[in-house]
Amino acid sequence: MRNKILKNKIASSAIRRRGGKGSIDVVVGLQWGDEGKGKNIDELLSHGIYSGVARFQGGANAGHTIKANGKTFIGHIIPSGCLQKDIELYIGNGVVVDAVSLIKEMRELEDLGFDVTPRLYISNRAKLVSYLHPFLDQADEYYRNKSSHKIGTTSRGIGPAYSDIRARRGLLLGDVLLPDFKEREENLRKFHHDFLNLYKEKHEFEIDEKKIEESKAKWWAAVEELKKLQICDLSFLVQKRLAEGKNILAEGAQAVMLDIDFGDYPNVTSSNTLPANVCLGLGIPHTVLRDIYGVTKAYTTKVGGGNFPARIKDQALEKAFQDAGHEFGATTGRPRMCGWLDLFALRHAIALSGVNKIFINKADICPINKGKNMKVVIGYKNNKKVLKEFPFYLNEVTSVITEEISGWGDSNHGVKNNKKVSKELRSYLNYIKRKLADLNVKIIAVGTGQDRDHFFNWEK
């Protein structure tokens, strides 16, 4: 019955389409990433409302963990509908594609019993990550670290790949099918080597030539595999599906607070993560967009550099959240900083993204038992001044304003019925609902574990 309730909600939303034509709904993270979007995307796709799922930005620096029917898959490039055999998978032009990572994921899925090749479509205008991009990423981080301005990237070459495209010298995925691809790649390789040598001469960055040669061999082998895939004009294909009356779900990588324009620059990702970028990242008009689903955790986490105002100051308690929530990066394995739910940042993210429906994940993770209070951040201060607007730079924040509410321990793990929710968690969810009431958003479901069915419906 639980799934049927949510299915009816989605279906009723899907009915109001544009004259019988299909539409696109979007799922985005509302914090600093790692909100568990993959689970929500996978669950939404299980109702038969959508025919496909599309990635529209980011690259292999994002990790989406999906658990279903006893199987677990951590995807970085392949969209989160990969464990559902009737869902088409789209990689849009806004994505930077790591060929080695993509082929590796496809083989891992084959081992799990999922051959995604027939239903995977890649935009010929997607951007290609070269084998030297990760080394350029590492060199830049090395240089920044020497000047104490380290960003904390995943060193997967995402930033340099986007930089090359903006400088109009990068490679597009469709280029691998052209007869002069090797010549195009050689020109870019020479430019990259010059850059690496500059880091070596000016900043003493050590270039591991053996690793470069190993990466080169793996990359060229992956490129040969890429040529066998369905590389196409994805904008044309997606618009064709919409004209056929089919609905598509667009999934964001990273999250709103990491957007290159509106995040804590320069401690951001290299792409626009907001739902507004779906149009540019897939090549579709804004008129086809409908519901915007936002995903947040019941607390907040962050990786990488920059200030984190909501961070829990008690190191032992922060470690308890890390361990209970398995807060270690799916891409890097790095421990995530853990903080209280940051409603000031969450309201900012909702306003930027136009979210109208919210999933709250990891509500089963609360190392603070009932009878003891946890905190919620409701505002920022710069010295004694209370900030009304979100700060230009997060390092302007000197302290936070908090309110307290009772913890609930681990009593809600796996709960699937909202009538069985502990009164403390119920109070917490109602508290959040009141704090967001003026933004016209609904908390539609609350996650209580990693599996697809570990959640309960909340607001009707």
C-alpha positions as CSV (number, residue, x, y, z in Angstrom):
1,M,0.0,0.0,0.0
2,R,2.9,2.4,0.8
3,N,4.3,2.3,-2.7
4,K,0.8,2.6,-4.2
5,I,0.2,5.9,-2.3
6,L,3.4,7.4,-3.7
7,K,2.7,6.0,-7.1
8,N,-0.7,7.7,-7.2
9,K,0.9,11.0,-6.3
10,I,3.4,10.7,-9.1
11,A,0.8,9.6,-11.5
12,S,-1.6,12.4,-10.8
13,S,1.3,14.8,-11.4
14,A,2.2,13.1,-14.6
15,I,-1.4,13.4,-15.9
16,R,-1.2,17.2,-16.2
17,R,1.2,17.1,-19.2
18,R,1.4,19.3,-22.2
19,G,-1.4,18.3,-24.5
20,G,-0.6,14.6,-24.2
21,K,3.2,15.2,-24.6
22,G,5.7,14.0,-22.0
23,S,7.5,16.1,-19.5
24,I,10.7,16.0,-17.5
25,D,10.9,15.9,-13.7
26,V,14.2,16.7,-11.9
27,V,15.9,15.3,-8.8
28,V,18.6,17.5,-7.2
29,G,20.5,17.5,-4.0
30,L,19.8,20.4,-1.7
31,Q,23.0,20.3,0.5
32,W,26.7,19.7,-0.4
33,G,26.1,16.4,-2.1
34,D,25.9,12.8,-0.7
35,E,22.2,13.2,0.2
36,G,21.3,9.7,-1.1
37,K,19.7,10.9,-4.4
38,G,20.4,7.6,-6.1
39,K,18.0,5.7,-3.8
40,N,15.2,8.3,-4.4
41,I,15.8,8.3,-8.2
42,D,15.7,4.5,-8.3
43,E,12.5,4.4,-6.2
44,L,10.7,7.0,-8.4
45,L,11.7,5.1,-11.5
46,S,10.1,1.9,-10.1
47,H,6.5,3.1,-10.6
48,G,6.4,2.9,-14.4
49,I,5.8,6.7,-14.8
50,Y,9.1,7.4,-16.5
51,S,10.6,5.7,-19.6
52,G,14.1,7.1,-19.1
53,V,16.5,8.8,-16.7
54,A,19.1,11.4,-17.7
55,R,22.3,12.8,-16.3
56,F,22.7,16.4,-17.4
57,Q,25.9,17.6,-15.7
58,G,29.0,16.5,-13.7
59,G,31.2,13.5,-14.2
60,A,32.8,10.6,-12.4
61,N,33.3,12.8,-9.3
62,A,29.8,11.9,-8.2
63,G,28.9,8.6,-6.6
64,H,25.3,7.3,-6.4
65,T,24.8,4.1,-4.4
66,I,21.8,2.0,-5.3
67,K,20.6,-1.1,-3.4
68,A,17.8,-3.2,-4.7
69,N,16.8,-6.9,-4.5
70,G,20.0,-7.7,-2.6
71,K,22.3,-6.1,-5.1
72,T,24.4,-3.0,-4.6
73,F,25.8,-0.8,-7.3
74,I,27.9,2.4,-7.0
75,G,27.6,4.5,-10.2
76,H,29.6,7.5,-11.2
77,I,28.6,8.1,-14.8
78,I,25.8,5.7,-15.6
79,P,22.4,7.1,-14.5
80,S,20.7,5.6,-11.5
81,G,18.0,3.7,-13.3
82,C,20.6,1.1,-14.4
83,L,19.1,-1.6,-12.1
84,Q,15.7,-1.4,-13.8
85,K,15.8,-3.2,-17.1
86,D,13.0,-1.3,-18.8
87,I,14.4,2.2,-18.2
88,E,16.4,4.0,-20.9
89,L,19.6,5.7,-19.7
90,Y,20.8,9.0,-21.1
91,I,24.1,10.9,-20.6
92,G,23.6,14.4,-21.8
93,N,25.9,17.0,-23.4
94,G,26.5,18.7,-20.1
95,V,28.3,15.7,-18.7
96,V,32.1,15.2,-18.8
97,V,32.7,11.5,-19.6
98,D,35.5,9.5,-18.1
99,A,35.7,6.7,-20.7
100,V,37.6,4.3,-18.4
101,S,35.1,4.8,-15.5
102,L,32.1,4.3,-17.9
103,I,33.4,1.1,-19.3
104,K,34.3,-0.2,-15.9
105,E,30.8,0.5,-14.6
106,M,29.2,-1.2,-17.6
107,R,31.2,-4.4,-16.8
108,E,30.3,-4.2,-13.2
109,L,26.7,-4.1,-14.1
110,E,27.1,-7.0,-16.5
111,D,28.5,-9.0,-13.5
112,L,25.3,-8.1,-11.6
113,G,23.2,-9.4,-14.5
114,F,22.4,-6.0,-16.1
115,D,23.5,-5.4,-19.7
116,V,22.9,-1.7,-20.2
117,T,24.4,-1.4,-23.7
118,P,21.1,-1.6,-25.6
119,R,19.4,1.1,-23.5
120,L,22.3,3.5,-22.9
121,Y,22.4,6.6,-25.1
122,I,25.3,9.2,-24.9
123,S,25.2,12.7,-26.4
124,N,27.7,13.2,-29.1
125,R,28.2,16.7,-27.5
126,A,29.1,15.3,-24.1
127,K,32.7,16.2,-23.1
128,L,35.5,13.7,-23.1
129,V,37.9,13.5,-20.1
130,S,41.4,12.8,-21.4
131,Y,43.9,10.6,-19.6
132,L,45.9,13.7,-18.7
133,H,43.1,15.6,-17.1
134,P,43.4,13.8,-13.7
135,F,47.1,14.6,-13.7
136,L,46.4,18.3,-14.4
137,D,43.8,18.2,-11.6
138,Q,46.4,16.8,-9.2
139,A,49.0,19.4,-10.2
140,D,46.6,22.2,-9.6
141,E,45.6,20.8,-6.2
142,Y,49.3,20.5,-5.4
143,Y,49.9,24.1,-6.3
144,R,46.8,25.3,-4.3
145,N,47.8,23.3,-1.3
146,K,51.2,25.0,-1.2
147,S,49.4,28.3,-0.9
148,S,46.8,27.0,1.6
149,H,43.9,27.3,-0.9
150,K,43.3,23.6,-1.5
151,I,39.8,22.9,-2.9
152,G,39.7,19.2,-2.1
153,T,38.7,17.9,-5.5
154,T,38.3,14.2,-6.3
155,S,41.2,14.6,-8.7
156,R,39.2,12.9,-11.5
157,G,40.0,15.6,-14.0
158,I,36.5,17.2,-14.0
159,G,37.7,20.8,-13.6
160,P,40.4,20.6,-16.3
161,A,37.9,18.9,-18.7
162,Y,35.3,21.7,-18.3
163,S,38.1,24.3,-18.5
164,D,39.2,22.9,-21.9
165,I,35.7,23.1,-23.2
166,R,35.3,26.7,-22.1
167,A,38.6,27.5,-23.8
168,R,37.3,25.7,-26.9
169,R,40.1,23.2,-27.2
170,G,38.5,20.2,-25.5
171,L,37.3,17.0,-27.1
172,L,33.6,16.0,-27.6
173,L,32.5,12.5,-27.3
174,G,31.4,12.4,-30.9
175,D,34.9,13.2,-31.9
176,V,35.9,9.6,-31.3
177,L,34.0,8.6,-34.4
178,L,35.8,11.1,-36.7
179,P,38.7,10.0,-38.9
180,D,41.0,12.7,-37.5
181,F,40.3,11.9,-33.9
182,K,43.9,10.9,-33.2
183,E,45.2,14.1,-34.6
184,R,42.8,16.1,-32.5
185,E,43.8,14.2,-29.4
186,E,47.5,14.7,-30.1
187,N,47.1,18.4,-30.3
188,L,45.4,18.4,-26.9
189,R,48.0,16.1,-25.5
190,K,50.8,18.4,-26.4
191,F,49.0,21.3,-24.8
192,H,48.5,19.3,-21.6
193,H,52.1,18.1,-21.5
194,D,53.3,21.8,-21.7
195,F,51.0,22.6,-18.8
196,L,52.3,19.7,-16.7
197,N,55.9,20.7,-17.4
198,L,55.1,24.2,-16.3
199,Y,53.9,22.9,-13.0
200,K,57.0,20.8,-12.7
201,E,59.4,23.7,-13.5
202,K,57.7,26.5,-11.6
203,H,56.1,24.6,-8.7
204,E,58.1,21.4,-8.3
205,F,55.2,19.1,-9.1
206,E,56.5,15.6,-9.7
207,I,55.2,14.0,-12.9
208,D,55.0,10.2,-12.8
209,E,55.6,9.3,-16.4
210,K,55.0,5.5,-15.7
211,K,51.5,6.3,-14.3
212,I,50.8,8.5,-17.3
213,E,51.7,5.8,-19.7
214,E,49.5,3.3,-17.8
215,S,46.6,5.7,-17.9
216,K,47.1,6.4,-21.6
217,A,46.9,2.7,-22.4
218,K,43.7,2.2,-20.4
219,W,42.2,5.3,-21.9
220,W,42.8,4.3,-25.5
221,A,41.4,0.9,-24.8
222,A,38.2,2.4,-23.3
223,V,37.9,4.8,-26.2
224,E,37.7,1.8,-28.6
225,E,34.9,0.4,-26.4
226,L,33.2,3.8,-26.5
227,K,33.0,3.6,-30.3
228,K,30.7,0.6,-30.0
229,L,28.1,2.4,-27.9
230,Q,25.1,4.5,-29.0
231,I,26.6,7.9,-29.4
232,C,23.9,10.2,-30.8
233,D,22.2,13.5,-31.0
234,L,20.6,13.1,-27.5
235,S,18.7,16.4,-27.7
236,F,16.8,15.0,-30.7
237,L,16.2,11.6,-29.1
238,V,14.9,13.1,-25.8
239,Q,12.6,15.5,-27.6
240,K,11.4,12.6,-29.7
241,R,10.6,10.6,-26.6
242,L,8.7,13.6,-25.1
243,A,6.7,14.0,-28.4
244,E,5.7,10.3,-28.0
245,G,4.2,11.2,-24.6
246,K,6.9,9.6,-22.5
247,N,8.2,11.1,-19.3
248,I,11.8,11.4,-18.3
249,L,13.5,11.9,-14.9
250,A,16.6,14.1,-14.9
251,E,19.1,13.4,-12.1
252,G,21.6,15.9,-10.8
253,A,25.1,15.0,-9.7
254,Q,26.7,16.8,-6.8
255,A,24.2,19.3,-5.3
256,V,22.8,22.9,-5.3
257,M,25.3,24.1,-2.7
258,L,28.2,23.1,-5.0
259,D,26.9,25.0,-8.0
260,I,29.8,26.9,-9.7
261,D,27.8,30.1,-9.8
262,F,25.9,30.0,-6.5
263,G,27.9,27.7,-4.3
264,D,30.8,28.6,-2.0
265,Y,33.2,29.6,-4.8
266,P,35.9,28.4,-5.3
267,N,35.0,25.4,-3.2
268,V,32.5,24.2,-5.7
269,T,32.2,21.7,-8.5
270,S,32.9,22.8,-12.1
271,S,29.4,22.7,-13.5
272,N,26.0,24.2,-12.8
273,T,24.1,21.8,-10.6
274,L,20.8,23.7,-10.5
275,P,17.6,22.4,-12.2
276,A,17.8,25.4,-14.6
277,N,20.8,23.6,-16.2
278,V,18.7,20.6,-17.3
279,C,17.7,22.5,-20.4
280,L,21.3,23.3,-21.4
281,G,22.6,19.9,-20.2
282,L,20.1,17.9,-22.3
283,G,19.2,20.3,-25.1
284,I,15.5,20.7,-24.2
285,P,13.2,23.8,-23.7
286,H,12.2,24.9,-20.2
287,T,8.6,24.4,-21.1
288,V,8.9,20.6,-20.6
289,L,10.1,20.8,-17.0
290,R,7.5,19.9,-14.3
291,D,8.1,18.7,-10.7
292,I,11.5,19.5,-9.0
293,Y,12.3,17.0,-6.3
294,G,14.9,18.1,-3.7
295,V,16.8,15.7,-1.6
296,T,18.3,16.4,1.9
297,K,19.4,14.4,4.8
298,A,18.1,14.8,8.4
299,Y,21.5,16.3,9.1
300,T,24.2,17.9,6.9
301,T,27.5,16.6,5.5
302,K,30.3,18.2,3.4
303,V,33.5,17.2,1.8
304,G,36.3,19.3,0.3
305,G,37.6,22.7,1.3
306,G,35.9,25.8,2.5
307,N,33.9,26.7,5.6
308,F,31.2,24.5,7.0
309,P,29.1,26.6,9.5
310,A,26.8,23.8,10.6
311,R,29.7,21.4,11.5
312,I,29.3,19.6,14.8
313,K,32.1,20.9,17.1
314,D,32.1,17.8,19.4
315,Q,34.5,15.5,17.5
316,A,33.3,12.4,19.2
317,L,29.7,13.2,18.3
318,E,30.7,14.0,14.7
319,K,32.5,10.7,14.5
320,A,29.4,9.0,15.8
321,F,27.4,10.5,12.9
322,Q,30.1,9.4,10.4
323,D,30.0,5.8,11.6
324,A,26.3,5.5,12.0
325,G,25.6,7.1,8.6
326,H,28.6,5.5,6.8
327,E,29.7,9.0,5.8
328,F,32.6,8.1,3.6
329,G,32.7,9.2,0.0
330,A,31.5,6.7,-2.6
331,T,34.1,8.1,-5.1
332,T,37.1,8.9,-2.8
333,G,36.4,7.1,0.5
334,R,37.1,10.4,2.3
335,P,35.3,10.9,5.6
336,R,32.6,13.5,5.3
337,M,32.4,16.4,7.8
338,C,29.1,16.0,9.7
339,G,26.9,18.9,10.9
340,W,23.4,19.7,12.2
341,L,20.6,20.2,9.7
342,D,21.3,23.6,8.2
343,L,17.9,25.2,7.5
344,F,19.4,28.5,6.6
345,A,21.3,26.9,3.7
346,L,18.4,24.6,2.9
347,R,16.0,27.5,2.4
348,H,18.6,29.2,0.2
349,A,18.9,26.0,-1.9
350,I,15.1,25.6,-2.3
351,A,14.8,29.2,-3.4
352,L,17.6,28.8,-6.0
353,S,16.3,25.5,-7.4
354,G,12.5,25.9,-7.4
355,V,12.0,22.7,-5.5
356,N,8.3,21.8,-4.8
357,K,8.7,18.3,-3.3
358,I,11.3,17.1,-0.8
359,F,12.8,13.8,0.2
360,I,14.5,13.7,3.7
361,N,17.0,10.8,3.8
362,K,18.8,9.1,6.7
363,A,16.2,9.9,9.3
364,D,17.1,6.7,10.9
365,I,20.6,8.1,11.7
366,C,20.6,9.9,15.0
367,P,23.3,9.0,17.6
368,I,21.5,11.3,20.1
369,N,18.9,9.3,22.0
370,K,15.5,10.7,23.1
371,G,15.8,12.8,26.3
372,K,18.8,14.5,24.9
373,N,18.7,17.4,22.5
374,M,20.2,17.9,19.0
375,K,20.6,21.2,17.3
376,V,19.3,22.8,14.1
377,V,21.0,25.7,12.4
378,I,18.5,28.5,11.6
379,G,20.8,31.4,10.9
380,Y,24.3,32.7,10.3
381,K,26.2,35.5,12.0
382,N,29.2,37.6,10.9
383,N,30.6,38.6,14.3
384,K,27.5,40.0,16.0
385,K,25.6,40.8,12.8
386,V,22.8,38.4,11.9
387,L,22.9,37.7,8.2
388,K,19.6,38.1,6.3
389,E,21.0,37.0,3.0
390,F,23.2,34.0,2.2
391,P,26.8,35.1,2.5
392,F,29.0,35.9,-0.5
393,Y,31.7,33.7,0.9
394,L,31.0,31.1,3.7
395,N,34.2,32.2,5.5
396,E,32.3,35.4,6.4
397,V,30.3,33.2,8.9
398,T,31.8,33.4,12.4
399,S,29.0,31.7,14.3
400,V,25.5,30.1,13.8
401,I,22.1,30.5,15.4
402,T,20.6,27.2,16.6
403,E,17.5,25.8,18.1
404,E,17.2,22.5,20.0
405,I,14.9,19.6,19.5
406,S,14.9,16.1,21.0
407,G,16.9,13.3,19.4
408,W,15.4,9.9,18.6
409,G,18.3,7.4,18.5
410,D,18.2,4.4,16.1
411,S,14.6,3.4,16.7
412,N,13.3,4.4,13.2
413,H,15.6,2.2,11.1
414,G,13.6,0.4,8.3
415,V,10.3,2.0,9.3
416,K,7.9,2.0,6.2
417,N,4.7,3.2,7.9
418,N,4.4,6.8,9.1
419,K,2.1,5.6,12.0
420,K,5.1,3.7,13.4
421,V,7.5,6.6,13.5
422,S,8.8,7.6,16.9
423,K,7.2,10.7,18.4
424,E,10.6,12.4,18.5
425,L,11.2,12.0,14.8
426,R,7.6,13.0,14.1
427,S,8.2,16.2,16.1
428,Y,11.4,16.8,14.1
429,L,9.6,16.4,10.8
430,N,6.8,18.7,11.8
431,Y,9.3,21.2,13.0
432,I,11.0,21.2,9.6
433,K,7.6,21.5,7.9
434,R,6.8,24.6,9.9
435,K,10.2,26.2,9.1
436,L,9.7,25.7,5.3
437,A,5.9,26.4,5.2
438,D,6.3,29.8,3.4
439,L,8.3,28.2,0.6
440,N,5.4,26.1,-0.7
441,V,7.2,22.8,-0.6
442,K,6.0,19.4,0.6
443,I,8.0,16.7,2.4
444,I,6.7,13.7,0.5
445,A,8.8,10.9,1.8
446,V,11.3,10.2,4.6
447,G,14.2,7.6,4.2
448,T,14.9,5.2,7.0
449,G,17.6,3.0,5.4
450,Q,19.6,2.3,2.3
451,D,17.3,-0.1,0.5
452,R,14.7,1.2,-2.1
453,D,11.8,0.4,0.2
454,H,13.3,1.8,3.4
455,F,11.1,5.0,3.6
456,F,7.6,6.1,4.6
457,N,5.3,8.7,3.0
458,W,4.8,11.9,4.9
459,E,2.7,14.8,3.5
460,K,-0.2,14.0,1.1
